[in-house]
């Protein structure tokens, strides 16, 4: 289990684009650090170094919060599954460089929750995803007698 956990966002002065600096993240778990680049750039005077957030830029701050939430989710999932937790593993999962076993219904639930929170989609879209999720769950329960299935098993036909 991780004894120490720290996540900070900072500006990398070596990565610039049109007088803007790239925002990086540094994850430290048990004194081992891993760094990663975000896709965001910002002027240095518009960055609050102490908070590790942009000054008066909710769009960037919201995206940094999403990254932070995903890192926390990945860390909790590894702990819950009794898997090793390290900054390197979490960043690899975050970048998609490491396979994480994903279940269909679990994935759909997360996606539906994101749709609901973003409020960028029409109510019909949300209803469509919810209806599809329920149909898949019913099929898995009635035909395969399971509550969920690994997404990777679709190709192999295993459940």
Biotite code that builds the C-alpha atoms (Angstrom):
import biotite.structure as struc

atoms = struc.array([
    struc.Atom([0.000, 0.000, 0.000], chain_id="A", res_id=1, res_name="UNK", atom_name="CA", element="C"),
    struc.Atom([1.270, 3.476, -0.877], chain_id="A", res_id=2, res_name="UNK", atom_name="CA", element="C"),
    struc.Atom([2.532, 5.381, 2.152], chain_id="A", res_id=3, res_name="UNK", atom_name="CA", element="C"),
    struc.Atom([2.865, 8.763, 0.467], chain_id="A", res_id=4, res_name="UNK", atom_name="CA", element="C"),
    struc.Atom([1.005, 10.223, -2.501], chain_id="A", res_id=5, res_name="UNK", atom_name="CA", element="C"),
    struc.Atom([1.473, 13.636, -4.100], chain_id="A", res_id=6, res_name="UNK", atom_name="CA", element="C"),
    struc.Atom([0.289, 15.144, -7.374], chain_id="A", res_id=7, res_name="UNK", atom_name="CA", element="C"),
    struc.Atom([1.379, 18.590, -8.539], chain_id="A", res_id=8, res_name="UNK", atom_name="CA", element="C"),
    struc.Atom([0.935, 20.442, -11.797], chain_id="A", res_id=9, res_name="UNK", atom_name="CA", element="C"),
    struc.Atom([3.695, 22.781, -12.948], chain_id="A", res_id=10, res_name="UNK", atom_name="CA", element="C"),
    struc.Atom([4.957, 24.668, -15.991], chain_id="A", res_id=11, res_name="UNK", atom_name="CA", element="C"),
    struc.Atom([7.842, 23.210, -17.975], chain_id="A", res_id=12, res_name="UNK", atom_name="CA", element="C"),
    struc.Atom([9.959, 26.158, -19.104], chain_id="A", res_id=13, res_name="UNK", atom_name="CA", element="C"),
    struc.Atom([11.726, 23.989, -21.695], chain_id="A", res_id=14, res_name="UNK", atom_name="CA", element="C"),
    struc.Atom([8.485, 23.300, -23.585], chain_id="A", res_id=15, res_name="UNK", atom_name="CA", element="C"),
    struc.Atom([7.082, 26.475, -25.106], chain_id="A", res_id=16, res_name="UNK", atom_name="CA", element="C"),
    struc.Atom([4.685, 27.423, -27.861], chain_id="A", res_id=17, res_name="UNK", atom_name="CA", element="C"),
    struc.Atom([3.943, 31.033, -28.803], chain_id="A", res_id=18, res_name="UNK", atom_name="CA", element="C"),
    struc.Atom([5.081, 32.479, -25.435], chain_id="A", res_id=19, res_name="UNK", atom_name="CA", element="C"),
    struc.Atom([3.165, 29.824, -23.542], chain_id="A", res_id=20, res_name="UNK", atom_name="CA", element="C"),
    struc.Atom([4.576, 27.071, -21.348], chain_id="A", res_id=21, res_name="UNK", atom_name="CA", element="C"),
    struc.Atom([3.393, 23.474, -21.334], chain_id="A", res_id=22, res_name="UNK", atom_name="CA", element="C"),
    struc.Atom([1.623, 22.220, -18.212], chain_id="A", res_id=23, res_name="UNK", atom_name="CA", element="C"),
    struc.Atom([3.124, 19.051, -16.766], chain_id="A", res_id=24, res_name="UNK", atom_name="CA", element="C"),
    struc.Atom([2.102, 16.807, -13.908], chain_id="A", res_id=25, res_name="UNK", atom_name="CA", element="C"),
    struc.Atom([4.378, 15.200, -11.332], chain_id="A", res_id=26, res_name="UNK", atom_name="CA", element="C"),
    struc.Atom([3.081, 12.183, -9.431], chain_id="A", res_id=27, res_name="UNK", atom_name="CA", element="C"),
    struc.Atom([5.101, 11.018, -6.429], chain_id="A", res_id=28, res_name="UNK", atom_name="CA", element="C"),
    struc.Atom([4.247, 7.781, -4.651], chain_id="A", res_id=29, res_name="UNK", atom_name="CA", element="C"),
    struc.Atom([6.535, 6.497, -1.913], chain_id="A", res_id=30, res_name="UNK", atom_name="CA", element="C"),
    struc.Atom([9.272, 8.964, -2.940], chain_id="A", res_id=31, res_name="UNK", atom_name="CA", element="C"),
    struc.Atom([9.328, 7.719, -6.564], chain_id="A", res_id=32, res_name="UNK", atom_name="CA", element="C"),
    struc.Atom([8.231, 10.230, -9.140], chain_id="A", res_id=33, res_name="UNK", atom_name="CA", element="C"),
    struc.Atom([6.828, 10.075, -12.634], chain_id="A", res_id=34, res_name="UNK", atom_name="CA", element="C"),
    struc.Atom([6.158, 13.083, -14.787], chain_id="A", res_id=35, res_name="UNK", atom_name="CA", element="C"),
    struc.Atom([3.740, 13.484, -17.653], chain_id="A", res_id=36, res_name="UNK", atom_name="CA", element="C"),
    struc.Atom([2.775, 16.176, -20.115], chain_id="A", res_id=37, res_name="UNK", atom_name="CA", element="C"),
    struc.Atom([-0.753, 17.475, -20.399], chain_id="A", res_id=38, res_name="UNK", atom_name="CA", element="C"),
    struc.Atom([-1.987, 18.878, -23.680], chain_id="A", res_id=39, res_name="UNK", atom_name="CA", element="C"),
    struc.Atom([-2.285, 22.401, -22.269], chain_id="A", res_id=40, res_name="UNK", atom_name="CA", element="C"),
    struc.Atom([-0.149, 25.527, -22.605], chain_id="A", res_id=41, res_name="UNK", atom_name="CA", element="C"),
    struc.Atom([-0.487, 28.768, -20.642], chain_id="A", res_id=42, res_name="UNK", atom_name="CA", element="C"),
    struc.Atom([1.370, 32.061, -20.164], chain_id="A", res_id=43, res_name="UNK", atom_name="CA", element="C"),
    struc.Atom([3.573, 32.030, -17.066], chain_id="A", res_id=44, res_name="UNK", atom_name="CA", element="C"),
    struc.Atom([1.885, 35.101, -15.536], chain_id="A", res_id=45, res_name="UNK", atom_name="CA", element="C"),
    struc.Atom([-1.505, 33.349, -15.767], chain_id="A", res_id=46, res_name="UNK", atom_name="CA", element="C"),
    struc.Atom([-0.300, 30.397, -13.655], chain_id="A", res_id=47, res_name="UNK", atom_name="CA", element="C"),
    struc.Atom([-0.617, 30.135, -9.881], chain_id="A", res_id=48, res_name="UNK", atom_name="CA", element="C"),
    struc.Atom([2.509, 28.208, -8.950], chain_id="A", res_id=49, res_name="UNK", atom_name="CA", element="C"),
    struc.Atom([1.469, 27.682, -5.308], chain_id="A", res_id=50, res_name="UNK", atom_name="CA", element="C"),
    struc.Atom([-1.885, 26.131, -6.250], chain_id="A", res_id=51, res_name="UNK", atom_name="CA", element="C"),
    struc.Atom([-0.640, 24.369, -9.378], chain_id="A", res_id=52, res_name="UNK", atom_name="CA", element="C"),
    struc.Atom([-3.598, 25.772, -11.301], chain_id="A", res_id=53, res_name="UNK", atom_name="CA", element="C"),
    struc.Atom([-4.348, 28.467, -13.853], chain_id="A", res_id=54, res_name="UNK", atom_name="CA", element="C"),
    struc.Atom([-5.475, 31.888, -12.691], chain_id="A", res_id=55, res_name="UNK", atom_name="CA", element="C"),
    struc.Atom([-9.072, 32.550, -13.776], chain_id="A", res_id=56, res_name="UNK", atom_name="CA", element="C"),
    struc.Atom([-9.142, 29.818, -16.426], chain_id="A", res_id=57, res_name="UNK", atom_name="CA", element="C"),
    struc.Atom([-11.824, 27.341, -15.414], chain_id="A", res_id=58, res_name="UNK", atom_name="CA", element="C"),
    struc.Atom([-11.510, 25.316, -18.628], chain_id="A", res_id=59, res_name="UNK", atom_name="CA", element="C"),
    struc.Atom([-7.883, 24.367, -17.951], chain_id="A", res_id=60, res_name="UNK", atom_name="CA", element="C"),
    struc.Atom([-8.505, 23.939, -14.224], chain_id="A", res_id=61, res_name="UNK", atom_name="CA", element="C"),
    struc.Atom([-11.473, 21.658, -14.897], chain_id="A", res_id=62, res_name="UNK", atom_name="CA", element="C"),
    struc.Atom([-9.345, 19.491, -17.193], chain_id="A", res_id=63, res_name="UNK", atom_name="CA", element="C"),
    struc.Atom([-6.553, 19.321, -14.610], chain_id="A", res_id=64, res_name="UNK", atom_name="CA", element="C"),
    struc.Atom([-9.160, 18.262, -12.047], chain_id="A", res_id=65, res_name="UNK", atom_name="CA", element="C"),
    struc.Atom([-10.347, 15.524, -14.417], chain_id="A", res_id=66, res_name="UNK", atom_name="CA", element="C"),
    struc.Atom([-6.760, 14.254, -14.730], chain_id="A", res_id=67, res_name="UNK", atom_name="CA", element="C"),
    struc.Atom([-6.379, 14.366, -10.942], chain_id="A", res_id=68, res_name="UNK", atom_name="CA", element="C"),
    struc.Atom([-9.649, 12.460, -10.459], chain_id="A", res_id=69, res_name="UNK", atom_name="CA", element="C"),
    struc.Atom([-8.584, 9.809, -12.969], chain_id="A", res_id=70, res_name="UNK", atom_name="CA", element="C"),
    struc.Atom([-5.242, 9.354, -11.200], chain_id="A", res_id=71, res_name="UNK", atom_name="CA", element="C"),
    struc.Atom([-7.068, 8.950, -7.876], chain_id="A", res_id=72, res_name="UNK", atom_name="CA", element="C"),
    struc.Atom([-9.504, 6.463, -9.457], chain_id="A", res_id=73, res_name="UNK", atom_name="CA", element="C"),
    struc.Atom([-6.660, 4.418, -10.923], chain_id="A", res_id=74, res_name="UNK", atom_name="CA", element="C"),
    struc.Atom([-4.850, 4.395, -7.596], chain_id="A", res_id=75, res_name="UNK", atom_name="CA", element="C"),
    struc.Atom([-7.977, 3.262, -5.720], chain_id="A", res_id=76, res_name="UNK", atom_name="CA", element="C"),
    struc.Atom([-8.666, 0.571, -8.312], chain_id="A", res_id=77, res_name="UNK", atom_name="CA", element="C"),
    struc.Atom([-5.144, -0.829, -8.028], chain_id="A", res_id=78, res_name="UNK", atom_name="CA", element="C"),
    struc.Atom([-5.434, -0.863, -4.231], chain_id="A", res_id=79, res_name="UNK", atom_name="CA", element="C"),
    struc.Atom([-8.878, -2.482, -4.351], chain_id="A", res_id=80, res_name="UNK", atom_name="CA", element="C"),
    struc.Atom([-7.585, -5.168, -6.716], chain_id="A", res_id=81, res_name="UNK", atom_name="CA", element="C"),
    struc.Atom([-4.531, -5.796, -4.484], chain_id="A", res_id=82, res_name="UNK", atom_name="CA", element="C"),
    struc.Atom([-2.218, -4.804, -7.328], chain_id="A", res_id=83, res_name="UNK", atom_name="CA", element="C"),
    struc.Atom([1.046, -2.900, -6.919], chain_id="A", res_id=84, res_name="UNK", atom_name="CA", element="C"),
    struc.Atom([0.694, 0.878, -6.825], chain_id="A", res_id=85, res_name="UNK", atom_name="CA", element="C"),
    struc.Atom([3.465, 3.081, -8.162], chain_id="A", res_id=86, res_name="UNK", atom_name="CA", element="C"),
    struc.Atom([3.665, 6.423, -9.905], chain_id="A", res_id=87, res_name="UNK", atom_name="CA", element="C"),
    struc.Atom([5.015, 4.691, -13.028], chain_id="A", res_id=88, res_name="UNK", atom_name="CA", element="C"),
    struc.Atom([2.140, 2.187, -13.198], chain_id="A", res_id=89, res_name="UNK", atom_name="CA", element="C"),
    struc.Atom([-0.498, 4.871, -12.680], chain_id="A", res_id=90, res_name="UNK", atom_name="CA", element="C"),
    struc.Atom([0.975, 7.159, -15.358], chain_id="A", res_id=91, res_name="UNK", atom_name="CA", element="C"),
    struc.Atom([1.213, 4.227, -17.793], chain_id="A", res_id=92, res_name="UNK", atom_name="CA", element="C"),
    struc.Atom([-2.459, 3.463, -17.139], chain_id="A", res_id=93, res_name="UNK", atom_name="CA", element="C"),
    struc.Atom([-3.335, 7.143, -17.528], chain_id="A", res_id=94, res_name="UNK", atom_name="CA", element="C"),
    struc.Atom([-1.555, 7.306, -20.898], chain_id="A", res_id=95, res_name="UNK", atom_name="CA", element="C"),
    struc.Atom([-3.053, 4.002, -22.059], chain_id="A", res_id=96, res_name="UNK", atom_name="CA", element="C"),
    struc.Atom([0.378, 2.385, -22.240], chain_id="A", res_id=97, res_name="UNK", atom_name="CA", element="C"),
    struc.Atom([-0.614, -0.411, -19.867], chain_id="A", res_id=98, res_name="UNK", atom_name="CA", element="C"),
    struc.Atom([-3.657, -2.623, -20.226], chain_id="A", res_id=99, res_name="UNK", atom_name="CA", element="C"),
    struc.Atom([-6.188, -2.400, -17.463], chain_id="A", res_id=100, res_name="UNK", atom_name="CA", element="C"),
    struc.Atom([-8.852, -5.066, -17.451], chain_id="A", res_id=101, res_name="UNK", atom_name="CA", element="C"),
    struc.Atom([-12.085, -3.282, -18.291], chain_id="A", res_id=102, res_name="UNK", atom_name="CA", element="C"),
    struc.Atom([-15.570, -4.649, -17.870], chain_id="A", res_id=103, res_name="UNK", atom_name="CA", element="C"),
    struc.Atom([-18.387, -3.703, -20.233], chain_id="A", res_id=104, res_name="UNK", atom_name="CA", element="C"),
    struc.Atom([-21.094, -2.672, -17.768], chain_id="A", res_id=105, res_name="UNK", atom_name="CA", element="C"),
    struc.Atom([-18.589, -0.918, -15.519], chain_id="A", res_id=106, res_name="UNK", atom_name="CA", element="C"),
    struc.Atom([-17.257, 1.014, -18.520], chain_id="A", res_id=107, res_name="UNK", atom_name="CA", element="C"),
    struc.Atom([-20.743, 1.943, -19.714], chain_id="A", res_id=108, res_name="UNK", atom_name="CA", element="C"),
    struc.Atom([-21.701, 3.134, -16.222], chain_id="A", res_id=109, res_name="UNK", atom_name="CA", element="C"),
    struc.Atom([-18.631, 5.389, -16.104], chain_id="A", res_id=110, res_name="UNK", atom_name="CA", element="C"),
    struc.Atom([-19.298, 6.729, -19.603], chain_id="A", res_id=111, res_name="UNK", atom_name="CA", element="C"),
    struc.Atom([-22.966, 7.443, -18.829], chain_id="A", res_id=112, res_name="UNK", atom_name="CA", element="C"),
    struc.Atom([-21.940, 9.248, -15.641], chain_id="A", res_id=113, res_name="UNK", atom_name="CA", element="C"),
    struc.Atom([-19.489, 11.401, -17.635], chain_id="A", res_id=114, res_name="UNK", atom_name="CA", element="C"),
    struc.Atom([-22.216, 12.260, -20.151], chain_id="A", res_id=115, res_name="UNK", atom_name="CA", element="C"),
    struc.Atom([-24.555, 13.244, -17.355], chain_id="A", res_id=116, res_name="UNK", atom_name="CA", element="C"),
    struc.Atom([-21.942, 15.401, -15.607], chain_id="A", res_id=117, res_name="UNK", atom_name="CA", element="C"),
    struc.Atom([-20.765, 17.217, -18.735], chain_id="A", res_id=118, res_name="UNK", atom_name="CA", element="C"),
    struc.Atom([-24.288, 18.267, -19.717], chain_id="A", res_id=119, res_name="UNK", atom_name="CA", element="C"),
    struc.Atom([-23.086, 18.644, -23.315], chain_id="A", res_id=120, res_name="UNK", atom_name="CA", element="C"),
    struc.Atom([-25.423, 16.000, -24.689], chain_id="A", res_id=121, res_name="UNK", atom_name="CA", element="C"),
    struc.Atom([-29.147, 15.999, -25.313], chain_id="A", res_id=122, res_name="UNK", atom_name="CA", element="C"),
    struc.Atom([-31.377, 14.122, -22.872], chain_id="A", res_id=123, res_name="UNK", atom_name="CA", element="C"),
    struc.Atom([-32.194, 11.625, -25.644], chain_id="A", res_id=124, res_name="UNK", atom_name="CA", element="C"),
    struc.Atom([-28.513, 10.732, -25.991], chain_id="A", res_id=125, res_name="UNK", atom_name="CA", element="C"),
    struc.Atom([-28.242, 10.072, -22.260], chain_id="A", res_id=126, res_name="UNK", atom_name="CA", element="C"),
    struc.Atom([-31.440, 7.968, -22.403], chain_id="A", res_id=127, res_name="UNK", atom_name="CA", element="C"),
    struc.Atom([-30.121, 6.017, -25.411], chain_id="A", res_id=128, res_name="UNK", atom_name="CA", element="C"),
    struc.Atom([-26.880, 5.095, -23.612], chain_id="A", res_id=129, res_name="UNK", atom_name="CA", element="C"),
    struc.Atom([-28.775, 4.139, -20.454], chain_id="A", res_id=130, res_name="UNK", atom_name="CA", element="C"),
    struc.Atom([-31.198, 1.980, -22.422], chain_id="A", res_id=131, res_name="UNK", atom_name="CA", element="C"),
    struc.Atom([-28.365, 0.238, -24.292], chain_id="A", res_id=132, res_name="UNK", atom_name="CA", element="C"),
    struc.Atom([-26.504, -0.384, -21.035], chain_id="A", res_id=133, res_name="UNK", atom_name="CA", element="C"),
    struc.Atom([-29.600, -1.998, -19.531], chain_id="A", res_id=134, res_name="UNK", atom_name="CA", element="C"),
    struc.Atom([-30.109, -4.224, -22.585], chain_id="A", res_id=135, res_name="UNK", atom_name="CA", element="C"),
    struc.Atom([-26.467, -5.412, -22.409], chain_id="A", res_id=136, res_name="UNK", atom_name="CA", element="C"),
    struc.Atom([-26.745, -6.064, -18.655], chain_id="A", res_id=137, res_name="UNK", atom_name="CA", element="C"),
    struc.Atom([-29.960, -8.055, -19.125], chain_id="A", res_id=138, res_name="UNK", atom_name="CA", element="C"),
    struc.Atom([-28.404, -10.135, -21.926], chain_id="A", res_id=139, res_name="UNK", atom_name="CA", element="C"),
    struc.Atom([-25.309, -10.906, -19.834], chain_id="A", res_id=140, res_name="UNK", atom_name="CA", element="C"),
    struc.Atom([-27.471, -11.889, -16.871], chain_id="A", res_id=141, res_name="UNK", atom_name="CA", element="C"),
    struc.Atom([-30.021, -14.010, -18.734], chain_id="A", res_id=142, res_name="UNK", atom_name="CA", element="C"),
    struc.Atom([-27.924, -15.619, -21.477], chain_id="A", res_id=143, res_name="UNK", atom_name="CA", element="C"),
    struc.Atom([-24.436, -15.827, -20.002], chain_id="A", res_id=144, res_name="UNK", atom_name="CA", element="C"),
    struc.Atom([-25.391, -15.832, -16.318], chain_id="A", res_id=145, res_name="UNK", atom_name="CA", element="C"),
    struc.Atom([-22.815, -13.173, -15.427], chain_id="A", res_id=146, res_name="UNK", atom_name="CA", element="C"),
    struc.Atom([-23.177, -9.620, -14.152], chain_id="A", res_id=147, res_name="UNK", atom_name="CA", element="C"),
    struc.Atom([-20.373, -8.203, -16.287], chain_id="A", res_id=148, res_name="UNK", atom_name="CA", element="C"),
    struc.Atom([-17.862, -9.323, -18.909], chain_id="A", res_id=149, res_name="UNK", atom_name="CA", element="C"),
    struc.Atom([-14.310, -8.320, -19.737], chain_id="A", res_id=150, res_name="UNK", atom_name="CA", element="C"),
    struc.Atom([-14.264, -6.186, -22.869], chain_id="A", res_id=151, res_name="UNK", atom_name="CA", element="C"),
    struc.Atom([-11.182, -8.093, -24.043], chain_id="A", res_id=152, res_name="UNK", atom_name="CA", element="C"),
    struc.Atom([-13.244, -11.295, -24.073], chain_id="A", res_id=153, res_name="UNK", atom_name="CA", element="C"),
    struc.Atom([-15.459, -10.151, -26.963], chain_id="A", res_id=154, res_name="UNK", atom_name="CA", element="C"),
    struc.Atom([-12.901, -11.240, -29.528], chain_id="A", res_id=155, res_name="UNK", atom_name="CA", element="C"),
    struc.Atom([-12.078, -14.518, -27.855], chain_id="A", res_id=156, res_name="UNK", atom_name="CA", element="C"),
    struc.Atom([-15.671, -15.419, -27.034], chain_id="A", res_id=157, res_name="UNK", atom_name="CA", element="C"),
    struc.Atom([-14.735, -16.197, -23.427], chain_id="A", res_id=158, res_name="UNK", atom_name="CA", element="C"),
    struc.Atom([-16.751, -15.030, -20.443], chain_id="A", res_id=159, res_name="UNK", atom_name="CA", element="C"),
])
